């Protein structure tokens, strides 16, 4: 299944003979240059989790069966992708979590799936996933209500699936060392059988690799390896076992015939990553600044409290000093009166001849 393998020197010679290729290659980081060279030498794979590669391989217009199969396996139900929905929405896109792939598709049954792949799960919380899901639900509501007008019914609105695939996961996922896929759906604690419309799935690819390593225990494992494994022998094994994946593997190897196309896809993927890395750094610095401001405000409040306490103590001390002065005056008055009485006693004793 291998084709058009080139040595590093052969590939670099071809790149240097084309000015636009050479310019695109020079803009890649050293790491991404190596990824590109390894792909053409047959020792590496394409980074399929990145937007240009994922959308090329899983293009619902060209290969609807691929994304349909992947989503069906992830969600545990038969789903058929009908169309890609436009990216425009009321949602404000946040890129602080290093988003490297995002696609929204509509199924034949009318349900909607948002598939996102994150490089680093920076602040990708459940709250954020809920906001994304709610946005898609509202888009569906507005569209259906506009189309149906007076005959609109809320029962016309279909499920919304939010699927977040994480290349690297945060500490919270380490609490589940033997689980890499997490499903969530809304339901009542009483068992009330009322259909709610939002479901969520988080997939931890790094946990998957730690759990499975090179093992393939079913078709879902094969697809996860396709997305996360850089080992050539693993890719060959899953390609031999599963027809859909074999087709993908053969298509990927054919990409080697289009050096410029692949090079520009690498360039585009790195551009997205760089853009999001900058946004991530901005978000991290903003968070650090906010934390420092909060700490400064906390210290300011503590300082104000201490000053207030000090003022109270000073006031109390002044009151005590005033009381002490009054007591001293009173004590001196009592001493003076006592001396007068003692002197009178001595005078009377003398007059009475009492020694």
C-alpha positions in Angstrom: 0.0 0.0 0.0 3.0 2.3 0.2 3.7 4.6 -2.7 6.0 7.5 -3.7 8.3 7.2 -0.7 11.1 9.8 -0.8 14.3 10.1 1.1 14.9 13.4 3.0 17.4 14.6 0.4 15.1 13.8 -2.5 12.2 15.6 -0.9 14.3 18.7 0.1 15.6 18.8 -3.5 12.1 18.9 -4.9 11.0 21.5 -2.4 14.0 23.8 -3.2 13.1 23.7 -6.9 9.7 25.4 -6.2 9.8 28.9 -4.7 6.3 28.7 -3.1 7.0 25.2 -1.6 10.4 26.4 -0.3 8.8 29.4 1.3 6.0 27.3 2.9 8.5 24.7 4.2 10.8 27.4 5.7 7.8 28.8 7.7 7.2 25.4 9.4 8.8 24.9 12.8 11.5 22.4 13.1 9.1 19.9 14.7 6.6 20.3 11.9 9.4 20.0 9.2 10.3 16.7 10.8 6.6 15.6 10.7 6.5 16.5 7.0 9.7 14.7 6.2 8.8 11.6 8.2 5.5 11.3 6.4 7.2 11.2 3.0 9.8 8.8 4.2 7.1 6.4 5.4 8.2 6.6 9.1 5.5 8.9 10.2 1.8 9.6 9.7 -0.3 12.7 9.0 -1.6 14.5 12.1 -5.2 13.7 11.4 -6.5 15.5 14.4 -5.6 18.8 12.9 -8.3 20.7 10.9 -7.0 20.6 7.3 -6.2 16.8 7.5 -9.3 15.8 9.4 -11.7 17.7 7.1 -9.9 16.3 4.0 -10.2 12.7 5.2 -13.6 12.9 6.8 -15.2 15.3 4.3 -18.9 14.5 4.6 -19.5 15.5 1.0 -16.9 13.1 -0.4 -16.9 10.4 2.3 -20.1 10.6 4.4 -19.7 7.0 5.5 -16.4 7.7 7.4 -17.7 10.3 9.8 -21.0 8.5 10.0 -19.2 5.3 11.1 -16.9 7.2 13.6 -19.9 9.0 15.2 -22.0 5.8 15.4 -19.2 4.0 17.2 -18.5 6.9 19.6 -22.2 7.4 20.5 -23.2 3.7 20.4 -26.1 4.3 17.9 -26.5 4.2 14.1 -26.1 7.7 12.7 -25.8 8.9 9.1 -24.2 12.3 8.4 -26.4 14.3 6.0 -24.6 17.6 5.6 -22.1 20.0 7.1 -23.6 23.1 8.7 -22.1 26.5 8.1 -19.7 27.8 10.7 -21.5 31.1 11.3 -23.5 31.1 14.5 -24.4 33.2 17.5 -21.7 31.4 19.4 -18.6 33.5 20.2 -15.7 31.3 19.3 -13.2 30.9 22.1 -9.8 29.6 21.0 -8.1 29.6 24.4 -8.2 25.9 24.6 -6.1 25.3 21.5 -8.9 24.3 19.2 -7.3 22.4 16.3 -10.4 21.0 14.6 -14.1 21.9 14.6 -16.9 20.7 12.4 -20.7 20.7 12.8 -22.8 18.2 11.0 -26.5 17.4 10.6 -27.7 13.8 10.6 -30.4 12.2 8.5 -32.7 12.1 11.6 -32.2 15.9 12.0 -29.9 15.6 15.1 -26.8 17.8 15.1 -23.3 16.9 16.2 -20.5 19.3 17.0 -17.1 17.5 16.8 -14.1 19.4 18.3 -10.5 18.3 18.8 -8.5 20.2 21.4 -4.7 20.2 21.7 -4.7 21.2 25.3 -7.9 21.3 27.5 -7.2 24.8 28.8 -10.4 25.9 30.5 -12.5 23.6 28.4 -14.9 23.0 31.2 -18.3 21.4 31.3 -19.8 24.9 31.5 -18.2 25.7 28.2 -19.4 22.5 26.5 -22.9 23.3 27.7 -22.7 26.8 26.2 -21.6 25.3 22.8 -24.4 22.7 23.0 -27.0 25.4 23.9 -25.9 27.5 20.9 -26.4 24.6 18.5 -29.8 23.9 20.1 -30.8 27.5 19.6 -29.6 27.6 16.0 -31.8 24.5 15.3 -34.8 26.1 17.1 -34.6 29.4 15.2 -34.2 27.6 11.8 -37.1 25.1 12.4 -39.4 27.8 13.8 -38.7 30.0 10.8 -39.3 27.1 8.3 -42.5 25.7 10.1 -43.9 29.1 11.2 -47.4 28.5 12.6 -47.2 24.7 12.6 -44.0 24.7 14.6 -43.8 22.2 17.5 -41.0 21.7 20.0 -41.1 18.0 19.2 -39.6 19.0 15.8 -36.3 19.8 17.5 -33.8 16.9 17.5 -30.9 15.9 19.7 -27.6 17.9 19.9 -24.4 16.0 20.5 -21.3 17.8 21.6 -18.2 15.6 21.1 -14.9 16.9 22.4 -11.7 14.9 21.6 -8.8 15.9 23.7 -5.2 15.1 22.7 -3.9 16.0 26.1 -6.1 16.0 29.2 -6.2 17.9 32.5 -5.7 16.4 36.0 -9.5 15.7 36.4 -9.3 12.9 33.8 -6.5 11.2 35.8 -9.1 10.3 38.5 -10.4 7.8 35.9 -7.2 5.9 34.9 -9.0 3.1 33.1 -11.6 5.1 31.2 -10.9 7.2 28.2 -14.4 8.0 26.9 -17.0 9.8 29.0 -20.7 10.1 28.0 -23.2 12.4 29.6 -26.9 12.9 29.1 -29.6 14.8 31.0 -32.1 12.7 33.0 -34.3 13.0 36.0 -33.3 11.4 39.3 -36.9 10.2 39.7 -36.7 8.2 36.5 -39.3 10.5 34.8 -39.1 9.4 31.1 -39.0 12.9 29.6 -36.8 13.3 26.5 -34.1 16.0 26.9 -32.0 17.0 23.9 -28.4 17.6 24.9 -25.7 14.9 25.2 -22.0 15.2 25.7 -19.0 13.0 25.0 -15.4 13.7 26.1 -12.7 11.5 24.6 -9.2 11.5 26.1 -6.8 10.3 23.5 -3.8 10.4 25.8 -5.6 8.2 28.3 -6.6 5.9 25.4 -3.0 5.4 24.4 -2.0 4.7 28.1 -4.8 2.2 28.5 -4.7 0.4 25.1 -1.1 1.1 24.1 -0.8 -1.0 20.9 -3.9 -3.2 21.6 -6.9 -3.2 19.3 -10.0 -4.6 21.0 -12.7 -3.6 18.6 -13.4 -1.2 15.8 -13.7 1.9 18.1 -10.1 1.2 19.2 -9.0 1.1 15.6 -10.5 4.5 14.9 -9.0 6.0 18.1 -5.6 4.6 17.0 -6.1 6.2 13.6 -6.5 9.6 15.3 -3.8 9.2 18.0 -1.1 6.7 17.1 2.1 7.7 15.3 3.3 4.2 15.1 3.5 3.0 11.5 3.0 -0.7 12.4 -0.2 0.1 14.3 -1.5 2.0 11.4 -0.8 -0.9 9.1 -2.5 -3.4 11.4 -5.8 -1.4 11.7 -5.7 -0.8 7.9 -5.5 -4.6 7.3 -8.4 -5.3 9.7 -11.0 -2.6 8.8 -12.1 -1.7 5.2 -13.1 1.9 6.0 -9.7 2.5 7.6 -7.8 0.7 4.8 -9.5 3.2 2.4 -8.3 6.1 4.5 -4.8 4.7 4.7 -4.6 4.2 1.0 -5.9 7.7 0.4 -3.3 9.2 2.8 -0.5 7.4 1.0 -1.7 8.8 -2.3 -1.3 12.3 -0.8 2.5 11.8 -1.2 2.0 12.4 -4.9 0.9 16.0 -4.1 3.9 17.5 -2.3 2.6 21.1 -2.6 -0.9 20.2 -1.4 0.3 18.3 1.7 2.9 21.0 2.4 0.3 23.7 2.4 -2.0 21.6 4.6 0.9 21.3 7.1 1.4 25.1 6.9 -2.3 25.7 7.4 -2.4 23.4 10.4 0.6 25.1 12.0 -1.0 28.5 11.4 -4.1 27.4 13.3 -1.9 26.0 16.1 0.2 29.2 16.2 -2.8 31.4 16.3 -4.4 29.5 19.0 -1.1 29.2 21.0 -0.9 33.0 20.9 -4.5 33.2 22.1 -3.8 30.6 24.8 -0.8 32.7 26.0 -3.0 35.8 26.1 -5.7 33.9 28.0 -3.1 32.5 30.5 -1.5 35.9 31.0 -5.0 37.5 31.4 -5.9 34.8 33.9 -2.6 35.4 35.8 -3.2 39.2 35.7 -6.7 38.7 37.1 -5.3 36.4 39.8 -2.7 39.0 40.7 -5.4 41.7 40.8 -7.5 39.5 43.0 -4.6 38.8 45.3 -3.7 42.5 45.4 -7.3 43.4 46.3 -7.3 40.7 49.0 -4.2 42.1 50.5 -5.6 45.6 50.2 -8.7 44.5 52.1 -6.7 42.7 54.7 -4.5 45.8 55.1 -7.7 48.0 55.5 -9.0 45.5 58.0 -5.7 45.6 60.0 -5.7 49.4 59.9 -9.3 49.4 61.1 -8.4 47.0 63.9 -5.4 49.1 64.7 -7.5 52.2 64.9 -9.9 50.5 67.1 -7.1 49.4 69.4 -5.7 52.9 69.4 -9.1 54.3 70.3 -9.4 51.7 73.0 -5.9 52.4 74.2 -6.7 56.2 74.3 -9.8 55.4 76.3 -7.8 53.2 78.7 -5.2 56.0 79.0 -7.9 58.5 79.9 -9.4 56.1 82.4 -6.0 55.5 83.8 -5.3 59.2 84.1 -8.7 59.7 85.9 -7.8 56.8 88.2 -4.4 58.3 89.0 -6.0 61.7 89.8 -8.6 59.9 92.0 -5.9 57.9 93.7 -3.8 61.0 94.4 -6.9 62.7 95.8 -7.5 59.7 98.1 -3.8 59.7 99.1 -4.0 63.3 100.0 -7.2 62.8 102.0 -5.7 59.8 103.8 -2.6 61.9 104.7 -4.9 64.6 106.1 -6.8 62.1 108.2 -3.6 60.4 109.5 -2.2 63.8 110.5 -5.4 64.6 112.4 -5.2 61.3 114.1 -1.7 62.1 115.3 -2.8 65.5 116.5 -5.7 64.0 118.5 -3.4 61.3 120.0 -1.0 64.0 121.1 -3.7 66.1 122.8 -5.1 63.1 124.6 -1.6 62.0 125.7 -1.8 58.8 123.8 1.7 57.8 122.9 
